[in-house]
Each structure stands twice: as C-alpha cells, then as structure tokens.
C-alpha cells in the first residue's frame, strides 16, 4: 500500500477531494477549499513528491491514483467527488478510469486526457540551476530563477516550494533553504507526467471539464478523446481565464463546480 499523502480536511458533508497541479501543493487550491467547505468535507491533498507528502523515485499516473485510493481507504471514504487541476486533473481522470466505483463525480480543470509535448524544460532547468548554498532569502533565489523563467508570477508560484531549513538541521556555511518538492524525481519522471492517463474502459459517470478560454491545454482536437473516455462529459469555458482559471476567475469557477456537483448542470 502507498504511504498516506499529506492532507488537510475542512468542512462537513459528502467528501470532495482536491488535487493540485505540477510544482504545486494543496495550498494552491486553498481559495477553492474555503468556498466549498461550508457544504462539503474537503480533502486537499499534496500529491507524491509535492508539498509535504512523501518522496519516491516512481511517479506515474497509476501510482499516483493508488496514492489517492489508499488515502480514501485510510479515511474510510468509499466514494468521493474529485476535482483536479492540470496534473491533478490527470490523476483524477486516472482514478475514475482505474477505479470508477470510487468516484461519484469528476471535475477536470484545464487539462485533457492526452499526451502533451514537453513544456516545462526552462522551469525544471531553472530550479535545478538555483545554487541553494548561496541563497539567504527568497529574493536571492528569485534572481537566479529569473535567468530561466521570465514571468514573475510563475517564479512566485515556483518559489512557494522553497522552504527554510530548521536551524538545528543547518550546517555551518551550508544552505539555509531547500526545495520541499522532489525536484530530481519530477525531472526524471517528467515524460510520465506529460503522458495521457492509462485507460481501459471508459468512465461512465458525470464529468465536467473546465477550460480557460485563453489556455491551449484543452483544444477542439481533444474532444474526440474526451468523449471516448468520458462519454457523459460536459465542457464549459471560462472567459478571461488562462490555465490558472481557478485563481483568475475563482467565483465563476466555483459557481460552475457547485452547479455540477449539485446536479443543476445536468450532472
């Protein structure tokens, strides 16, 4: 059995599991969790090699799905609604395809069940090239990372993974900061993360795909595969939003999810 994922549980009601994207952690979906916990028991998870969850050399969607299923078993959750963004959306899709009896409803935020070309080379290289021995503040790390990642907002997101080493664990003249995610494993397993979820038979339950209008992660050419694997899927587009649609248009995102989860969108 997989080790139990780090998690935060808020609210009461039927279980809703939130799964973050690549380089992220449960905190990235905090605004979503706060709006849902009044009606749902929200389980926000750190996926393997991310946040405060365990590190392992293996990283692929079947294994990550098993992590979530093991968490559900540990919590006594027979069946839950799943909401996943980006990589977390692929994990959620994998769970639905792998163990459909455990999924009540599925929400996939801005990702399709397809393989993608490598798109994070600069980020991975930049994070690997940060010389942590010389970092004494996040500003120091940001300056180094800026040589590889131009967008300040992306750097700010990535630097959420930088944590201060406890004083008692620091060595004289050694690093003060460390990456809390398993950068080496993510880099080594990146091809697995760019791949499509592994599918046997389609998931016949209700599914909502949410696409940011300004994002290219879900394209018209992907609809055939969406329909093949998720015949009951609906696709909704959020205008004025990109890949980070849940942060850019939080109220709209939450409203669409609530309608779907309550069955007010035909779900």
C-alpha positions as CSV (number, residue, x, y, z in Angstrom):
1,X,0.0,0.0,0.0
2,X,1.2,3.5,-0.7
3,X,2.2,5.8,2.1
4,X,-0.6,8.2,3.1
5,X,-0.5,11.6,1.4
6,X,-0.2,14.8,3.4
7,X,-3.6,16.4,3.6
8,X,-5.9,19.0,5.2
9,X,-9.5,18.3,5.9
10,X,-12.1,21.1,6.3
11,X,-15.9,21.3,6.5
12,X,-18.5,18.6,6.9
13,X,-20.7,16.8,4.4
14,X,-20.0,14.5,1.4
15,X,-16.3,14.1,0.6
16,X,-14.7,16.3,-2.1
17,X,-11.1,15.6,-2.9
18,X,-8.9,18.4,-4.4
19,X,-5.8,17.6,-6.4
20,X,-3.3,20.3,-7.4
21,X,-1.1,20.6,-10.4
22,X,2.6,20.1,-11.2
23,X,5.0,22.0,-8.9
24,X,2.0,22.9,-6.7
25,X,0.7,21.8,-3.4
26,X,-2.7,21.8,-1.6
27,X,-2.3,25.5,-0.7
28,X,-2.8,26.4,-4.4
29,X,-6.4,25.3,-4.2
30,X,-7.0,27.0,-0.8
31,X,-9.4,29.6,-2.2
32,X,-11.4,26.8,-3.7
33,X,-11.4,24.8,-0.5
34,X,-12.6,27.8,1.5
35,X,-15.6,28.2,-0.7
36,X,-16.5,24.5,-0.7
37,X,-16.1,23.6,2.9
38,X,-19.4,25.1,4.0
39,X,-21.2,22.3,2.1
40,X,-18.6,19.6,1.6
41,X,-16.0,17.8,3.6
42,X,-13.0,19.0,1.6
43,X,-9.9,16.9,1.5
44,X,-7.0,18.9,0.0
45,X,-4.0,16.6,-0.8
46,X,-0.3,17.0,-1.5
47,X,0.4,14.5,-4.3
48,X,3.6,12.4,-4.1
49,X,6.9,14.4,-4.4
50,X,5.0,17.6,-3.8
51,X,4.2,19.7,-0.8
52,X,4.8,17.8,2.5
53,X,4.0,14.4,1.0
54,X,6.5,11.6,0.8
55,X,9.3,11.4,-1.8
56,X,9.7,8.5,-4.1
57,X,11.6,7.8,-7.3
58,X,8.5,6.5,-9.0
59,X,6.0,8.9,-10.5
60,X,3.3,8.0,-13.0
61,X,-0.5,8.3,-13.0
62,X,-1.4,4.7,-12.0
63,X,0.8,5.0,-8.9
64,X,-0.5,8.5,-8.1
65,X,-4.0,7.2,-8.4
66,X,-3.2,4.4,-6.0
67,X,-1.9,7.0,-3.5
68,X,-5.3,8.8,-3.5
69,X,-7.2,5.5,-3.3
70,X,-5.0,4.5,-0.3
71,X,-5.8,7.8,1.3
72,X,-9.5,7.2,0.7
73,X,-9.2,3.8,2.3
74,X,-7.4,5.3,5.3
75,X,-10.1,7.9,5.7
76,X,-12.9,5.4,5.3
77,X,-14.2,7.0,2.1
78,X,-15.9,4.6,-0.2
79,X,-16.8,7.1,-2.9
80,X,-16.0,10.8,-3.4
81,X,-16.2,13.6,-5.9
82,X,-12.9,14.6,-7.3
83,X,-11.6,18.0,-8.5
84,X,-8.2,18.1,-10.1
85,X,-6.3,20.9,-11.8
86,X,-3.7,20.2,-14.6
87,X,-1.6,17.3,-13.4
88,X,-4.1,16.8,-10.6
89,X,-6.8,16.6,-13.3
90,X,-4.9,13.7,-14.9
91,X,-4.6,12.0,-11.6
92,X,-8.3,12.4,-11.0
93,X,-9.1,11.0,-14.5
94,X,-6.8,8.1,-13.8
95,X,-8.7,7.3,-10.6
96,X,-12.0,7.4,-12.5
97,X,-10.7,5.1,-15.2
98,X,-8.9,2.8,-12.8
99,X,-11.5,2.6,-10.0
100,X,-14.8,4.0,-11.3
101,X,-16.7,2.6,-8.4
102,X,-14.9,5.0,-6.1
103,X,-15.8,8.2,-8.0
104,X,-19.1,10.0,-7.6
105,X,-18.5,12.9,-9.9
106,X,-15.4,14.2,-11.6
107,X,-14.2,17.8,-12.3
108,X,-11.2,18.3,-14.5
109,X,-9.7,21.8,-14.6
110,X,-7.9,22.8,-17.8
111,X,-6.3,19.5,-18.9
112,X,-7.3,16.8,-21.4
113,X,-6.7,13.1,-21.3
114,X,-3.9,13.3,-23.9
115,X,-0.1,13.3,-24.1
116,X,1.5,16.8,-24.2
117,X,4.8,17.9,-25.6
118,X,7.4,18.9,-23.0
119,X,6.6,22.4,-21.8
120,X,8.4,22.8,-18.6
121,X,12.1,22.5,-19.7
122,X,13.0,26.0,-18.7
123,X,11.3,25.7,-15.3
124,X,13.0,22.4,-14.5
125,X,16.4,23.6,-15.6
126,X,16.0,26.9,-13.7
127,X,15.0,25.2,-10.5
128,X,17.9,22.7,-10.9
129,X,20.4,25.6,-11.5
130,X,19.5,27.6,-8.4
131,X,22.6,27.4,-6.2
132,X,21.0,26.9,-2.8
133,X,24.3,27.3,-1.0
134,X,24.2,31.0,-1.8
135,X,20.5,31.6,-1.1
136,X,19.8,33.6,2.0
137,X,16.4,34.9,1.0
138,X,13.7,34.2,-1.5
139,X,14.9,37.3,-3.3
140,X,18.3,35.6,-3.9
141,X,16.6,32.6,-5.3
142,X,14.3,34.7,-7.5
143,X,17.2,36.5,-9.1
144,X,18.8,33.2,-10.1
145,X,15.5,31.7,-11.3
146,X,14.8,34.8,-13.4
147,X,17.6,33.8,-15.8
148,X,15.4,30.9,-16.9
149,X,11.8,31.9,-16.1
150,X,10.8,35.4,-17.2
151,X,7.3,35.7,-15.7
152,X,7.4,37.0,-12.2
153,X,4.1,35.3,-11.3
154,X,5.4,31.9,-12.4
155,X,8.6,32.4,-10.3
156,X,6.5,33.4,-7.3
157,X,4.5,30.2,-7.7
158,X,7.6,28.0,-8.0
159,X,9.3,29.7,-5.0
160,X,6.4,28.6,-2.8
161,X,8.3,25.3,-2.9
162,X,11.3,26.9,-1.2
163,X,11.4,26.2,2.5
164,X,13.8,27.3,5.2
165,X,15.8,24.5,6.8
166,X,15.2,24.3,10.6
167,X,18.1,25.9,12.5
168,X,19.0,22.6,14.2
169,X,19.4,20.9,10.8
170,X,21.5,23.6,9.2
171,X,25.2,23.0,8.9
172,X,27.9,25.7,9.3
173,X,28.2,27.7,6.0
174,X,25.6,25.3,4.4
175,X,22.3,26.1,2.7
176,X,19.6,27.9,4.6
177,X,16.9,26.9,2.1
178,X,15.9,23.7,0.3
179,X,13.3,22.6,-2.2
180,X,10.4,20.8,-0.4
181,X,9.3,19.1,-3.6
182,X,11.3,16.2,-5.0
183,X,12.8,18.0,-8.0
184,X,15.1,15.2,-9.0
185,X,12.2,12.7,-9.3
186,X,9.9,15.1,-11.1
187,X,12.6,15.8,-13.6
188,X,13.4,12.1,-14.1
189,X,9.7,11.2,-14.5
190,X,8.6,14.2,-16.5
191,X,7.8,12.1,-19.6
192,X,5.3,10.1,-17.4
193,X,3.6,13.3,-16.3
194,X,3.3,14.6,-19.8
195,X,1.7,11.3,-20.9
196,X,-2.0,10.6,-21.0
197,X,-3.8,8.7,-18.2
198,X,-3.8,5.0,-18.8
199,X,-7.3,3.8,-19.8
200,X,-9.1,0.5,-20.1
201,X,-12.8,1.0,-20.3
202,X,-14.4,4.5,-20.2
203,X,-15.7,6.1,-17.1
204,X,-19.5,6.4,-17.4
205,X,-20.2,8.8,-14.6
206,X,-20.8,12.5,-14.8
207,X,-17.7,14.6,-15.7
208,X,-17.2,18.4,-16.0
209,X,-14.2,19.7,-17.9
210,X,-13.5,23.4,-17.3
211,X,-11.3,25.2,-19.8
212,X,-9.8,28.7,-19.5
213,X,-10.6,30.5,-22.7
214,X,-7.1,31.8,-23.0
215,X,-5.4,28.4,-22.4
216,X,-4.4,25.9,-25.0
217,X,-4.4,22.9,-22.8
218,X,-7.9,21.7,-23.9
219,X,-8.3,22.1,-27.7
220,X,-11.0,21.1,-30.2
221,X,-8.9,18.2,-31.4
222,X,-9.0,16.7,-27.9
223,X,-12.8,16.5,-27.8
224,X,-12.8,13.1,-29.5
225,X,-10.6,11.5,-26.8
226,X,-12.6,13.2,-24.0
227,X,-15.8,11.8,-25.5
228,X,-14.3,8.3,-25.9
229,X,-13.0,8.0,-22.3
230,X,-15.8,10.1,-20.6
231,X,-19.0,9.7,-22.7
232,X,-21.0,11.8,-20.2
233,X,-18.5,14.7,-20.1
234,X,-19.6,18.3,-20.4
235,X,-17.1,21.1,-21.3
236,X,-17.5,24.6,-20.0
237,X,-15.3,27.6,-21.0
238,X,-14.4,30.3,-18.6
239,X,-13.9,33.6,-20.4
240,X,-11.0,35.8,-19.4
241,X,-9.1,33.0,-17.8
242,X,-6.0,31.0,-18.7
243,X,-4.5,27.8,-17.3
244,X,-4.9,29.2,-13.7
245,X,-8.6,29.6,-14.2
246,X,-9.4,28.7,-10.6
247,X,-7.3,31.6,-9.3
248,X,-8.1,34.1,-12.1
249,X,-11.9,33.6,-12.1
250,X,-12.5,32.0,-8.7
251,X,-16.2,32.9,-8.3
252,X,-17.1,31.7,-11.8
253,X,-15.1,28.5,-11.4
254,X,-16.7,27.7,-8.0
255,X,-20.2,28.5,-9.3
256,X,-19.8,26.1,-12.3
257,X,-18.4,23.4,-10.0
258,X,-21.3,23.9,-7.5
259,X,-23.9,23.7,-10.1
260,X,-22.4,20.5,-11.5
261,X,-21.9,18.9,-8.1
262,X,-25.5,19.7,-7.1
263,X,-26.9,18.3,-10.3
264,X,-28.0,21.7,-11.5
265,X,-26.0,21.5,-14.7
266,X,-27.4,18.1,-15.8
267,X,-24.6,16.4,-13.8
